[in-house]
Amino acid sequence: MAFSIDKIRQDFPLLLQAVKGRPVCYLDNAATAQKPQVVIDALTRFYTEQNANVHRGAYYLSQSATDAYEAARRRIAHFLNAASPSEIVFTRNATEAINLVAAAWGRTFLKAGDEIILSSLEHHANIVPWQLLAKEKDLIIKVIPLLASGDLDFEAYTQLFTAKTRFVAITAVSNTLGTVVPLESFISYAHANEVLVLVDACQAVPHFKVDIALWQPDFLVFTGHKLFGPNGIGVLYGRAALLSSMPPYQGGGGMIERVAFEETTFRAIPERFEAGTPAIADAIGLAVAIDYLAAQDTALLEQHEAALLRHGLMRLQAVPSLRILGNPTHQVPIVSFVMEGVHPHDLATYLDSVAICVRAGHHCTQPLMRCLGVQSTVRASFAFYNTFEEVDHLADTLLAAYQFFK
């Protein structure tokens, strides 16, 4: 199957739009990815042809919606290579999925003095829930330090473990540096010490195959909108035995077995963790996004992204006064940089003047910013639908910005 960037881009209607009279150059994919037309069509089709609540009605529309919703769960289980669809819980986003684990598993099984290991690369969503739990339960948080390259220090990681270590929460890919963490080693070491692991896979799933059977995490989370799917839908994978041992996270309709004022009993997994009306259309749309990716030659998509990264690094390294943060061993096409004497927000505003969309700020990684010795950066993040011309447009505009600001 030949790779045609022009054909790919035709599938994403926003990429065909103009912004400020210029073709949009969308390089903020780590924040949210664009949606192919088939995903947009799937949302429209649900609301025009199937809209009804799930698991509640005996009539055709409700049964049809339920079938589509549960088919989406099965599709996502297959996508992750999970053992069973019952190990897939739909949430609003990855943030809610992490909070669910912290609340339902952490409150139940952790006790004062227990230790949780996080990493210097973590998004705030994989830091703050554990801090809240640590304050509530008097837990200890330890942090894996960063090497100068932007990789995590595996040797230091092994030294953090004690008899009280109970849990590791770690990202698969840094949303700021693009660092790909060698999770097999990190998870294997934790399991050898009888410690559970949660993986934040938000930045991994858009760029390469995530295989539960290979990594063997205990929990894994990702969000739909970074995987070319709808907003408002996230996924929690959990080993069935673990999920079954956890109490409900929220109470309400859909997660109950029998309600009485004397006592309420709860449904089995995954419904136990899906209180209330779920994001039905968005779950279906996420499955359609996964089907869209499966229809592509993913090896060619990965090759294209790797070439974009190489080209981008080459061009950006040639820009005067521009410094790229990190040089990790393995990296997805996410690049953070600063320009001497120019605030990242000013630089991003300059880029916006020619319709280049990048992110400026701390990227919800303030602890990482402190490790890097900066307060904020500009981040350009690429997807398979980006072009070499867009990379050149970014680099050429940064050269112009250097002349403008110096």
C-alpha positions as CSV (number, residue, x, y, z in Angstrom):
1,M,0.0,0.0,0.0
2,A,1.6,3.3,-1.1
3,F,1.6,6.2,1.3
4,S,-0.1,9.3,-0.1
5,I,0.0,12.3,2.2
6,D,-2.3,14.2,-0.1
7,K,-4.9,11.4,0.2
8,I,-4.5,11.2,3.9
9,R,-5.0,14.9,4.4
10,Q,-8.2,14.8,2.4
11,D,-9.7,12.6,5.2
12,F,-9.3,15.4,7.7
13,P,-11.5,18.4,6.9
14,L,-10.0,20.8,9.3
15,L,-6.6,20.5,7.6
16,L,-8.2,21.8,4.4
17,Q,-9.4,25.0,6.1
18,A,-7.7,28.5,6.0
19,V,-6.9,30.4,9.2
20,K,-6.2,34.1,8.9
21,G,-6.3,33.7,5.1
22,R,-3.5,31.1,5.2
23,P,-3.6,27.3,5.0
24,V,-3.7,26.0,8.6
25,C,-0.4,24.4,9.8
26,Y,-1.6,22.3,12.7
27,L,1.3,21.2,14.9
28,D,-0.4,20.8,18.3
29,N,-1.3,17.2,18.0
30,A,0.0,16.3,21.4
31,A,-2.8,18.5,22.8
32,T,-5.5,17.1,20.6
33,A,-5.5,15.5,17.2
34,Q,-7.7,16.3,14.2
35,K,-10.6,14.0,13.4
36,P,-11.1,12.1,10.1
37,Q,-14.4,12.6,8.3
38,V,-15.5,9.1,9.1
39,V,-15.4,9.9,12.8
40,I,-17.4,13.0,12.3
41,D,-19.9,11.1,10.2
42,A,-20.2,8.4,12.8
43,L,-21.2,11.0,15.5
44,T,-23.8,12.5,13.1
45,R,-25.1,9.0,12.2
46,F,-25.6,8.0,15.8
47,Y,-27.5,11.2,16.7
48,T,-29.7,11.0,13.5
49,E,-30.3,7.2,13.4
50,Q,-29.6,5.5,16.7
51,N,-29.9,8.1,19.5
52,A,-31.2,6.3,22.6
53,N,-29.9,5.3,26.0
54,V,-28.0,2.0,26.4
55,H,-28.6,-1.0,28.7
56,R,-32.0,0.4,29.6
57,G,-34.6,-0.1,26.9
58,A,-36.2,-3.1,25.3
59,Y,-37.1,-1.2,22.1
60,Y,-35.1,-1.3,18.9
61,L,-33.3,2.0,19.1
62,S,-32.0,1.3,22.6
63,Q,-30.9,-2.2,21.6
64,S,-29.2,-0.8,18.5
65,A,-27.3,1.8,20.6
66,T,-26.3,-0.8,23.2
67,D,-25.0,-3.1,20.5
68,A,-22.9,-0.3,19.0
69,Y,-21.6,0.8,22.3
70,E,-20.6,-2.7,23.4
71,A,-19.1,-3.4,20.0
72,A,-16.9,-0.3,20.5
73,R,-15.7,-1.8,23.8
74,R,-14.8,-5.0,22.1
75,R,-13.0,-3.1,19.3
76,I,-10.9,-1.2,21.9
77,A,-10.1,-4.4,23.8
78,H,-8.8,-5.9,20.5
79,F,-6.9,-2.7,19.7
80,L,-5.0,-3.0,23.1
81,N,-4.8,-6.8,22.9
82,A,-6.6,-7.0,26.2
83,A,-7.7,-10.4,27.4
84,S,-11.4,-9.5,27.6
85,P,-13.8,-6.6,26.8
86,S,-14.7,-6.6,30.5
87,E,-11.3,-5.1,31.2
88,I,-12.2,-2.0,29.3
89,V,-13.9,0.8,31.2
90,F,-15.1,3.9,29.4
91,T,-14.4,7.2,31.2
92,R,-14.6,10.9,30.2
93,N,-10.8,11.0,29.6
94,A,-7.5,9.7,30.8
95,T,-7.6,12.1,33.8
96,E,-10.8,10.5,35.1
97,A,-9.4,7.1,34.5
98,I,-6.3,7.8,36.7
99,N,-8.6,9.4,39.3
100,L,-10.8,6.3,39.3
101,V,-7.8,4.0,40.0
102,A,-6.5,6.3,42.7
103,A,-9.9,6.5,44.4
104,A,-11.2,3.0,44.0
105,W,-7.9,1.0,44.2
106,G,-5.7,3.4,46.1
107,R,-8.2,4.2,48.9
108,T,-9.0,0.5,49.3
109,F,-5.6,-1.1,49.3
110,L,-3.0,1.5,50.3
111,K,-2.2,2.4,53.9
112,A,-0.1,4.9,55.8
113,G,3.6,4.7,55.0
114,D,3.1,2.9,51.6
115,E,5.1,4.3,48.7
116,I,4.2,5.3,45.2
117,I,6.7,5.9,42.4
118,L,6.1,8.5,39.8
119,S,8.5,9.9,37.1
120,S,9.9,13.3,36.3
121,L,8.2,13.1,32.9
122,E,4.6,12.9,34.2
123,H,1.7,15.0,33.1
124,H,-0.1,16.7,36.0
125,A,-2.9,14.2,35.6
126,N,-0.6,11.4,36.7
127,I,0.8,13.4,39.6
128,V,-2.0,15.4,41.3
129,P,-4.4,12.4,41.9
130,W,-1.6,10.6,43.7
131,Q,-0.7,13.6,45.7
132,L,-4.3,14.0,46.9
133,L,-4.3,10.3,47.8
134,A,-1.0,10.6,49.6
135,K,-2.2,13.5,51.7
136,E,-5.4,11.6,52.6
137,K,-3.7,8.3,53.4
138,D,-0.2,9.5,54.6
139,L,1.6,7.9,51.7
140,I,5.1,8.6,50.4
141,I,5.7,9.7,46.8
142,K,9.1,9.0,45.2
143,V,10.2,10.3,41.8
144,I,12.3,8.7,39.1
145,P,15.0,11.3,38.1
146,L,15.8,12.4,34.5
147,L,19.0,11.9,32.7
148,A,20.5,14.8,30.7
149,S,19.2,13.2,27.5
150,G,15.6,13.4,28.7
151,D,15.4,9.6,29.3
152,L,14.4,8.2,32.7
153,D,17.2,6.9,34.9
154,F,16.4,3.2,35.1
155,E,19.2,2.5,37.6
156,A,17.9,5.2,39.9
157,Y,14.4,3.8,39.5
158,T,15.5,0.4,40.8
159,Q,17.1,2.2,43.9
160,L,13.7,3.7,44.8
161,F,12.1,0.4,45.7
162,T,11.7,-0.6,49.3
163,A,9.6,-3.1,51.2
164,K,6.9,-0.4,51.3
165,T,6.7,0.3,47.6
166,R,3.2,-0.6,46.4
167,F,2.5,1.2,43.1
168,V,4.2,2.8,40.1
169,A,2.4,5.3,37.8
170,I,4.4,6.1,34.7
171,T,4.0,7.5,31.3
172,A,4.7,5.6,28.1
173,V,5.7,8.7,26.2
174,S,6.5,12.2,27.4
175,N,4.0,14.8,26.1
176,T,6.8,17.4,26.3
177,L,10.0,15.8,25.1
178,G,8.6,12.9,23.1
179,T,10.7,10.5,25.2
180,V,9.6,6.9,24.7
181,V,10.0,5.0,28.0
182,P,11.2,1.4,27.7
183,L,8.2,0.2,29.7
184,E,8.9,-3.5,29.5
185,S,12.0,-3.1,31.7
186,F,10.2,-0.7,34.1
187,I,7.1,-2.9,34.5
188,S,9.1,-6.1,34.7
189,Y,11.2,-4.8,37.5
190,A,8.1,-3.5,39.4
191,H,6.4,-6.9,39.0
192,A,9.5,-8.7,40.2
193,N,9.1,-6.7,43.4
194,E,5.3,-7.4,43.6
195,V,4.4,-3.8,42.8
196,L,1.5,-2.8,40.5
197,V,1.9,-0.5,37.5
198,L,-0.4,2.1,35.9
199,V,0.7,3.3,32.4
200,D,-0.4,6.6,30.9
201,A,-0.5,5.8,27.2
202,C,-2.1,9.0,26.0
203,Q,0.9,10.0,23.8
204,A,1.8,6.4,22.8
205,V,-1.4,5.2,21.2
206,P,-1.3,7.8,18.3
207,H,2.2,6.9,17.3
208,F,2.7,3.1,17.7
209,K,1.1,-0.2,18.7
210,V,0.3,-0.5,22.4
211,D,0.2,-4.2,23.4
212,I,-1.2,-5.1,26.8
213,A,0.1,-8.7,26.4
214,L,3.6,-7.4,25.7
215,W,3.9,-4.7,28.4
216,Q,1.7,-6.4,30.9
217,P,0.6,-3.3,32.9
218,D,-1.9,-3.7,35.7
219,F,-3.7,-0.6,34.6
220,L,-3.4,1.5,31.4
221,V,-5.2,4.7,30.4
222,F,-5.6,6.8,27.2
223,T,-7.9,9.4,25.9
224,G,-9.9,9.4,22.6
225,H,-9.2,12.9,21.4
226,K,-5.5,12.4,21.0
227,L,-6.2,9.2,19.0
228,F,-8.1,11.1,16.2
229,G,-11.4,10.3,18.0
230,P,-14.0,12.4,19.8
231,N,-13.5,14.6,22.9
232,G,-15.1,13.4,26.1
233,I,-14.2,9.8,25.9
234,G,-11.4,8.0,27.7
235,V,-10.4,4.4,28.4
236,L,-9.2,2.6,31.5
237,Y,-7.8,-0.9,31.0
238,G,-7.5,-2.9,34.2
239,R,-6.7,-6.5,34.8
240,A,-10.0,-8.2,35.5
241,A,-9.0,-9.5,38.9
242,L,-8.0,-6.0,40.0
243,L,-11.1,-4.3,38.7
244,S,-13.3,-6.9,40.3
245,S,-11.6,-6.3,43.7
246,M,-12.3,-2.5,43.6
247,P,-15.4,-0.8,44.9
248,P,-17.4,1.6,42.7
249,Y,-15.9,5.0,41.9
250,Q,-19.3,6.7,41.5
251,G,-22.8,5.7,42.2
252,G,-25.9,6.0,40.1
253,G,-27.9,4.4,37.3
254,G,-26.3,1.7,35.2
255,M,-23.8,0.4,37.8
256,I,-26.2,-1.1,40.2
257,E,-27.6,-4.7,40.5
258,R,-30.2,-4.0,43.2
259,V,-31.0,-0.9,45.2
260,A,-32.8,-0.8,48.5
261,F,-32.5,1.7,51.4
262,E,-31.1,-1.0,53.5
263,E,-28.3,-2.1,51.0
264,T,-27.3,-1.6,47.4
265,T,-25.4,-4.2,45.4
266,F,-23.4,-3.5,42.3
267,R,-22.9,-4.9,38.8
268,A,-19.9,-6.8,37.7
269,I,-17.1,-5.1,35.7
270,P,-17.0,-3.0,33.6
271,E,-20.5,-1.7,34.3
272,R,-19.6,-1.2,38.0
273,F,-17.5,1.8,37.0
274,E,-19.8,3.4,34.4
275,A,-22.4,5.2,36.5
276,G,-25.0,7.3,34.6
277,T,-25.5,7.7,30.9
278,P,-22.2,7.2,29.2
279,A,-20.7,9.1,26.2
280,I,-22.3,6.6,23.8
281,A,-21.7,8.4,20.5
282,D,-18.1,9.3,21.6
283,A,-17.3,5.6,22.4
284,I,-18.6,4.6,19.0
285,G,-16.6,7.4,17.4
286,L,-13.5,6.3,19.1
287,A,-13.9,2.8,17.7
288,V,-14.4,4.3,14.2
289,A,-11.1,6.2,14.7
290,I,-9.3,3.0,15.6
291,D,-10.9,1.3,12.5
292,Y,-9.6,4.2,10.4
293,L,-6.1,3.7,11.6
294,A,-6.3,0.0,11.1
295,A,-7.2,0.5,7.5
296,Q,-3.9,2.4,7.0
297,D,-0.5,0.8,6.6
298,T,0.7,1.7,10.1
299,A,4.3,0.9,9.3
300,L,4.3,3.5,6.6
301,L,2.6,6.0,8.9
302,E,5.3,5.4,11.5
303,Q,8.0,5.7,8.9
304,H,6.6,9.0,7.8
305,E,6.4,10.4,11.4
306,A,10.0,9.3,12.0
307,A,11.1,11.1,8.8
308,L,9.2,14.2,9.9
309,L,11.0,14.1,13.2
310,R,14.4,13.8,11.6
311,H,13.7,16.6,9.2
312,G,12.3,18.8,11.9
313,L,15.3,18.3,14.2
314,M,17.7,19.0,11.4
315,R,15.9,22.2,10.4
316,L,15.3,23.5,13.9
317,Q,18.9,22.9,15.0
318,A,20.0,25.3,12.3
319,V,17.9,28.2,13.7
320,P,20.1,30.7,15.6
321,S,19.5,31.0,19.4
322,L,17.0,28.1,19.3
323,R,17.6,25.3,21.8
324,I,15.9,22.0,21.7
325,L,15.1,20.4,25.0
326,G,16.2,16.8,25.4
327,N,17.7,14.2,23.1
328,P,16.1,11.0,24.2
329,T,17.1,7.6,22.9
330,H,13.7,6.9,21.4
331,Q,11.4,9.7,20.5
332,V,8.0,10.3,18.9
333,P,7.6,13.5,16.8
334,I,7.2,15.9,19.7
335,V,9.8,18.6,20.0
336,S,10.1,21.3,22.7
337,F,12.3,24.3,22.3
338,V,13.2,27.8,23.5
339,M,14.7,30.8,21.8
340,E,17.1,32.9,23.7
341,G,15.6,36.2,24.8
342,V,12.1,35.4,23.5
343,H,9.3,34.3,25.7
344,P,7.6,31.1,24.4
345,H,4.2,32.8,24.3
346,D,5.6,35.6,22.2
347,L,7.2,33.1,19.9
348,A,4.0,31.1,19.6
349,T,2.0,34.3,18.9
350,Y,4.5,35.1,16.1
351,L,4.0,31.6,14.6
352,D,0.2,32.0,14.9
353,S,0.4,35.2,12.7
354,V,1.2,32.8,9.8
355,A,-1.3,30.1,10.9
356,I,1.2,27.8,12.5
357,C,-0.5,26.2,15.5
358,V,1.9,25.2,18.3
359,R,1.6,25.0,22.1
360,A,3.5,27.4,24.4
361,G,3.6,27.0,28.2
362,H,4.5,24.3,30.7
363,H,2.4,21.6,28.9
364,C,1.0,20.4,32.3
365,T,4.5,19.2,33.2
366,Q,5.7,21.9,35.6
367,P,8.0,19.5,37.6
368,L,9.6,18.5,34.3
369,M,10.1,22.2,33.4
370,R,12.0,22.6,36.7
371,C,14.2,19.6,35.8
372,L,15.0,21.2,32.5
373,G,15.7,24.6,34.0
374,V,13.0,26.5,32.2
375,Q,9.6,27.8,33.0
376,S,8.0,27.1,29.7
377,T,8.7,26.0,26.1
378,V,7.3,26.1,22.6
379,R,6.2,22.6,21.6
380,A,5.6,21.4,18.0
381,S,4.0,18.0,17.8
382,F,3.4,16.2,14.6
383,A,1.0,13.5,13.3
384,F,1.1,11.3,10.2
385,Y,-1.0,13.9,8.3
386,N,1.7,16.6,8.7
387,T,4.0,17.3,5.7
388,F,7.6,18.2,5.2
389,E,6.4,21.5,3.8
390,E,4.8,22.3,7.1
391,V,8.0,21.4,8.9
392,D,9.9,23.8,6.6
393,H,7.2,26.5,7.1
394,L,7.8,26.2,10.9
395,A,11.6,26.4,10.6
396,D,11.5,29.3,8.1
397,T,9.1,31.2,10.3
398,L,11.4,30.6,13.3
399,L,14.3,32.0,11.3
400,A,12.2,35.1,10.6
401,A,11.2,35.3,14.2
402,Y,14.9,35.3,15.2
403,Q,15.5,38.3,13.0
404,F,12.3,40.0,14.3
405,F,13.1,39.6,18.0
406,K,16.8,40.1,18.1
